[in-house]
């Protein structure tokens, strides 16, 4: 047992070092070639060749790299919480319909002008309006799911309700899309691709605050998460309040996934894939080990995807959603085929 804990500790340290190296690599790459000396000079307020390098590093690359870390780790935590709560390997951070609710809010703002008239667009169409609309959409779905979680005893029924909300909101978005002009539809599609590079430092700070809140809630659930793996009846016999615990897990997931969707868009795959990757590499079900491993692995995967999306030396970046699936899916398939089983 002691040998295993030492091995897990070493792996976590290696993961942490890997995240730091990837963070620096992420900052180093971009459409403008900046010497390593100038990158360090920009970060630590030293001498640099050009003042524009400092602006690029401090105002664009650093916020984007930190957004990647927050987004990857937050979605990974959410995925782990949902997979444990529902004991379902296909559950992810958006299984409760939060992403669909956020998409509906954004669709109403962007494409609502076609239905409600030009005054609607003039009043509401701005960067912060998309964040607020996305947050409100997620919040409405969250409130509905929370209400259901208090009324229902069956956890799987909550999963089905989340999927139904997702279908309902997707249907409304489809109707809005049908009546919208090409320009509005294109703007909505670009938002749905997800983006890590559009946040200023104050926005990164707000996102980080939600991350801390959601992660703190997740940490408070660790003991009960371990118990839930043995079944709800066993958890009840140990005195665990299933409803209260379920409420906390759903709230933590909603805070993390909802805030990330609001600021970075609906980034797919990471929350579903990372918990599986971690469980294949670390064959353990103790969430005291899984949680830090999932946080670091999620951050590392998102940084790798962002590096791949930047196309170093090019002026444009690929959609982050496409990259997360293109890189992550083959890795998960390979690991599952090699291991031949889910570890749950």
C-alpha positions as CSV (number, residue, x, y, z in Angstrom):
1,X,0.0,0.0,0.0
2,X,2.8,2.4,0.9
3,X,4.6,1.4,-2.3
4,X,1.5,2.3,-4.3
5,X,1.0,5.7,-2.6
6,X,4.7,6.5,-3.3
7,X,4.2,5.6,-7.0
8,X,1.1,7.7,-7.2
9,X,2.9,10.7,-5.6
10,X,5.7,10.4,-8.1
11,X,3.3,10.3,-11.0
12,X,1.5,13.4,-9.7
13,X,4.8,15.3,-9.3
14,X,5.7,14.3,-12.9
15,X,2.3,15.5,-14.1
16,X,2.8,18.8,-12.3
17,X,6.2,19.3,-13.9
18,X,4.7,18.4,-17.3
19,X,1.9,21.1,-16.9
20,X,4.6,23.7,-16.1
21,X,6.6,22.8,-19.2
22,X,3.5,22.8,-21.4
23,X,2.5,26.1,-19.9
24,X,5.8,27.7,-20.9
25,X,5.7,26.0,-24.4
26,X,2.2,27.4,-24.9
27,X,3.4,30.9,-24.1
28,X,6.4,30.5,-26.4
29,X,4.5,29.6,-29.5
30,X,2.3,31.9,-31.7
31,X,2.1,33.8,-34.9
32,X,4.8,36.1,-33.7
33,X,8.2,34.5,-33.1
34,X,9.4,35.8,-29.7
35,X,12.9,34.8,-28.4
36,X,13.0,32.8,-25.1
37,X,15.0,35.6,-23.5
38,X,12.3,38.2,-24.3
39,X,9.5,35.8,-22.9
40,X,11.3,35.6,-19.6
41,X,12.0,39.3,-19.7
42,X,8.3,40.0,-20.3
43,X,7.0,37.8,-17.5
44,X,9.6,38.9,-14.9
45,X,9.7,42.6,-16.0
46,X,13.3,42.4,-17.3
47,X,14.9,43.9,-20.4
48,X,13.4,43.0,-23.7
49,X,14.2,43.6,-27.4
50,X,10.8,45.1,-28.3
51,X,8.1,46.5,-26.1
52,X,5.4,44.9,-28.3
53,X,6.7,41.5,-27.1
54,X,5.8,42.3,-23.6
55,X,2.3,43.3,-24.6
56,X,1.8,40.1,-26.6
57,X,3.1,37.9,-23.8
58,X,1.3,39.6,-20.9
59,X,-1.9,40.6,-22.5
60,X,-2.6,37.8,-24.9
61,X,-0.5,34.6,-24.4
62,X,-0.4,34.4,-20.6
63,X,-4.2,34.9,-20.2
64,X,-4.8,32.3,-22.9
65,X,-2.5,29.8,-21.3
66,X,-4.1,30.3,-17.9
67,X,-7.6,30.0,-19.5
68,X,-6.5,26.7,-21.0
69,X,-5.4,25.4,-17.5
70,X,-8.6,26.5,-15.8
71,X,-10.8,25.2,-18.6
72,X,-9.1,21.8,-19.0
73,X,-8.9,21.1,-15.2
74,X,-12.5,22.4,-14.6
75,X,-14.1,20.3,-17.3
76,X,-12.1,17.2,-16.1
77,X,-13.3,17.6,-12.5
78,X,-16.9,18.0,-13.8
79,X,-16.6,14.8,-15.9
80,X,-15.2,12.9,-13.0
81,X,-18.0,14.0,-10.7
82,X,-20.7,13.1,-13.2
83,X,-19.2,9.7,-14.0
84,X,-19.0,8.8,-10.3
85,X,-22.5,10.1,-9.5
86,X,-24.2,8.3,-12.3
87,X,-21.8,5.4,-12.4
88,X,-21.8,5.8,-16.1
89,X,-18.6,6.0,-18.2
90,X,-20.4,8.1,-20.9
91,X,-21.4,10.8,-18.5
92,X,-19.7,14.2,-18.9
93,X,-19.8,17.7,-17.6
94,X,-22.6,18.7,-20.0
95,X,-24.8,15.6,-19.4
96,X,-27.2,17.7,-17.3
97,X,-28.0,20.0,-20.2
98,X,-25.9,22.9,-19.0
99,X,-24.1,23.4,-22.3
100,X,-27.5,23.3,-24.2
101,X,-28.9,25.9,-21.8
102,X,-25.9,28.1,-22.4
103,X,-26.2,27.6,-26.2
104,X,-29.9,28.6,-26.0
105,X,-29.0,31.8,-24.2
106,X,-26.4,32.7,-26.7
107,X,-28.6,31.8,-29.6
108,X,-31.3,34.1,-28.3
109,X,-28.9,37.0,-28.2
110,X,-27.2,36.4,-31.5
111,X,-30.0,35.0,-33.6
112,X,-32.9,36.6,-31.6
113,X,-32.6,39.7,-33.7
114,X,-34.1,37.9,-36.7
115,X,-37.1,37.0,-34.6
116,X,-37.4,40.0,-32.2
117,X,-36.1,42.8,-34.5
118,X,-33.1,45.0,-34.8
119,X,-33.6,46.8,-31.5
120,X,-33.0,43.5,-29.7
121,X,-29.6,43.2,-31.3
122,X,-28.6,46.8,-30.7
123,X,-29.5,46.5,-27.0
124,X,-28.0,43.1,-26.2
125,X,-25.3,42.1,-28.7
126,X,-21.9,42.6,-27.0
127,X,-19.2,40.4,-25.6
128,X,-20.5,40.6,-22.0
129,X,-24.0,40.0,-23.2
130,X,-23.0,36.6,-24.5
131,X,-21.3,35.7,-21.2
132,X,-24.4,36.8,-19.3
133,X,-26.8,35.0,-21.7
134,X,-24.8,31.8,-21.5
135,X,-24.7,32.0,-17.7
136,X,-28.4,32.6,-17.5
137,X,-29.2,29.8,-19.9
138,X,-27.0,27.4,-17.8
139,X,-28.6,28.7,-14.6
140,X,-32.2,28.1,-15.7
141,X,-31.3,24.5,-16.7
142,X,-29.4,24.1,-13.4
143,X,-32.4,25.3,-11.3
144,X,-34.7,22.8,-13.2
145,X,-32.3,19.9,-12.6
146,X,-31.7,20.9,-8.9
147,X,-35.5,21.0,-8.4
148,X,-35.7,17.5,-9.9
149,X,-32.9,16.2,-7.8
150,X,-34.7,17.3,-4.6
151,X,-38.0,15.6,-5.8
152,X,-36.6,12.4,-7.3
153,X,-35.0,9.5,-5.5
154,X,-33.6,7.8,-8.5
155,X,-30.3,9.3,-9.7
156,X,-30.7,7.9,-13.2
157,X,-34.0,9.8,-13.6
158,X,-32.0,13.0,-13.1
159,X,-29.7,11.9,-15.9
160,X,-32.7,11.4,-18.2
161,X,-34.2,14.8,-17.2
162,X,-30.9,16.4,-18.1
163,X,-30.8,14.8,-21.5
164,X,-34.4,15.8,-22.1
165,X,-33.6,19.5,-21.3
166,X,-30.7,19.2,-23.7
167,X,-33.0,17.9,-26.5
168,X,-35.6,20.6,-25.8
169,X,-33.1,23.5,-25.8
170,X,-31.4,22.1,-29.0
171,X,-34.8,22.1,-30.7
172,X,-35.4,25.8,-29.9
173,X,-31.9,26.6,-31.2
174,X,-32.7,24.7,-34.4
175,X,-35.8,26.8,-34.9
176,X,-33.9,30.0,-34.3
177,X,-31.2,28.9,-36.7
178,X,-33.8,28.2,-39.4
179,X,-35.2,31.8,-39.3
180,X,-31.8,33.5,-38.9
181,X,-29.8,35.2,-41.7
182,X,-26.4,33.7,-42.7
183,X,-24.3,36.3,-40.8
184,X,-26.0,35.6,-37.4
185,X,-25.9,31.9,-38.0
186,X,-22.2,32.1,-38.7
187,X,-21.5,34.2,-35.6
188,X,-23.3,31.6,-33.5
189,X,-21.4,28.7,-35.1
190,X,-18.1,30.5,-34.4
191,X,-19.1,30.8,-30.7
192,X,-19.9,27.1,-30.6
193,X,-16.4,26.3,-31.7
194,X,-15.1,27.4,-28.4
195,X,-12.2,29.9,-27.8
196,X,-9.4,30.3,-25.2
197,X,-7.9,33.5,-26.5
198,X,-10.6,36.1,-26.1
199,X,-10.4,36.8,-22.3
200,X,-8.8,39.8,-20.6
201,X,-7.1,39.5,-17.2
202,X,-10.3,40.6,-15.3
203,X,-12.3,37.9,-17.1
204,X,-9.7,35.3,-16.3
205,X,-9.9,36.4,-12.7
206,X,-13.7,35.9,-12.6
207,X,-13.4,32.5,-14.3
208,X,-10.6,31.5,-11.8
209,X,-12.9,32.5,-8.9
210,X,-15.7,30.2,-10.1
211,X,-13.0,27.4,-10.6
212,X,-11.9,27.8,-7.0
213,X,-15.5,27.7,-5.7
214,X,-16.4,24.6,-7.8
215,X,-13.2,22.8,-7.0
216,X,-13.6,23.5,-3.2
217,X,-17.1,22.0,-3.4
218,X,-15.7,18.9,-5.3
219,X,-13.0,18.5,-2.6
220,X,-15.7,18.5,0.1
221,X,-17.4,15.6,-1.7
222,X,-14.3,13.3,-1.9
223,X,-15.2,11.0,1.0
224,X,-18.7,10.6,-0.2
225,X,-17.6,10.0,-3.8
226,X,-15.5,7.1,-2.7
227,X,-18.6,5.7,-0.8
228,X,-20.9,6.2,-3.8
229,X,-18.7,3.9,-6.0
230,X,-19.9,1.0,-3.8
231,X,-23.6,1.8,-4.5
232,X,-26.2,4.2,-3.1
233,X,-27.6,1.6,-0.7
234,X,-24.2,1.0,0.8
235,X,-23.6,4.8,1.1
236,X,-27.0,5.1,2.9
237,X,-26.0,2.4,5.4
238,X,-22.9,4.4,6.2
239,X,-25.1,7.5,7.0
240,X,-24.4,9.4,3.8
241,X,-27.3,11.7,2.8
242,X,-27.7,10.8,-0.9
243,X,-29.9,13.9,-1.7
244,X,-27.6,16.4,0.0
245,X,-24.5,14.8,-1.6
246,X,-26.1,14.6,-5.0
247,X,-27.1,18.3,-4.7
248,X,-23.5,19.3,-3.8
249,X,-22.0,17.3,-6.7
250,X,-24.5,18.7,-9.3
251,X,-23.8,22.3,-7.9
252,X,-20.0,21.8,-8.2
253,X,-20.4,20.5,-11.7
254,X,-22.7,23.3,-12.7
255,X,-20.4,26.1,-11.3
256,X,-17.4,24.7,-13.2
257,X,-19.0,23.7,-16.5
258,X,-21.4,26.6,-16.6
259,X,-18.7,29.3,-16.0
260,X,-16.3,27.7,-18.5
261,X,-19.0,27.6,-21.1
262,X,-20.0,31.2,-20.5
263,X,-16.4,32.5,-20.9
264,X,-14.8,29.9,-23.3
265,X,-17.8,28.4,-25.2
266,X,-18.9,24.7,-25.1
267,X,-15.6,22.9,-25.3
268,X,-16.3,19.2,-25.9
269,X,-14.6,15.9,-25.1
270,X,-12.2,17.0,-22.4
271,X,-14.6,16.3,-19.5
272,X,-15.5,12.9,-20.9
273,X,-12.1,11.7,-21.8
274,X,-9.7,12.9,-19.1
275,X,-11.2,10.8,-16.2
276,X,-10.9,7.7,-18.4
277,X,-7.3,8.6,-19.3
278,X,-6.5,9.0,-15.6
279,X,-8.2,5.8,-14.6
280,X,-6.3,3.9,-17.2
281,X,-2.9,5.3,-16.2
282,X,-3.7,5.2,-12.4
283,X,-5.8,2.1,-11.8
284,X,-7.3,3.4,-8.6
285,X,-10.8,4.5,-7.5
286,X,-9.7,6.7,-4.5
287,X,-10.8,10.2,-5.3
288,X,-8.1,11.6,-3.1
289,X,-5.7,10.5,-5.7
290,X,-8.0,10.8,-8.7
291,X,-8.9,14.5,-8.1
292,X,-5.4,16.0,-8.3
293,X,-4.5,13.7,-11.2
294,X,-7.6,14.7,-13.1
295,X,-6.9,18.4,-12.5
296,X,-3.3,18.1,-13.8
297,X,-4.2,15.9,-16.7
298,X,-7.1,18.1,-17.8
299,X,-4.8,21.1,-17.7
300,X,-2.1,19.3,-19.7
301,X,-4.5,18.0,-22.3
302,X,-6.0,21.4,-22.9
303,X,-2.5,23.0,-23.2
304,X,-1.5,20.4,-25.7
305,X,-4.7,21.0,-27.7
306,X,-4.2,24.8,-27.6
307,X,-0.6,24.3,-28.8
308,X,-1.8,22.2,-31.7
309,X,-4.6,24.7,-32.5
310,X,-2.2,27.7,-32.7
311,X,-0.4,26.4,-35.8
312,X,2.9,28.0,-34.8
313,X,4.1,30.5,-37.4
314,X,0.6,31.0,-38.8
315,X,-1.7,33.9,-38.3
316,X,-4.9,31.9,-37.6
317,X,-5.9,29.2,-35.1
318,X,-8.0,26.1,-35.5
319,X,-11.3,25.7,-33.5
320,X,-10.3,24.3,-30.1
321,X,-13.3,22.0,-30.1
322,X,-12.1,20.2,-33.2
323,X,-8.6,19.8,-31.8
324,X,-9.7,18.4,-28.4
325,X,-11.6,15.6,-30.2
326,X,-8.9,14.9,-32.9
327,X,-6.2,14.5,-30.3
328,X,-8.1,13.0,-27.4
329,X,-10.4,10.5,-29.0
330,X,-7.7,8.3,-30.6
331,X,-5.7,8.2,-27.3
332,X,-8.8,7.1,-25.3
333,X,-9.7,4.5,-27.9
334,X,-6.1,3.1,-27.9
335,X,-6.0,3.0,-24.0
336,X,-9.4,1.2,-23.8
337,X,-8.5,-1.3,-26.5
338,X,-5.2,-2.0,-24.7
339,X,-6.8,-2.3,-21.2
340,X,-10.0,-3.9,-22.6
341,X,-12.2,-2.6,-19.7
342,X,-13.5,0.5,-18.0
343,X,-12.1,1.0,-14.5
344,X,-15.1,1.9,-12.3
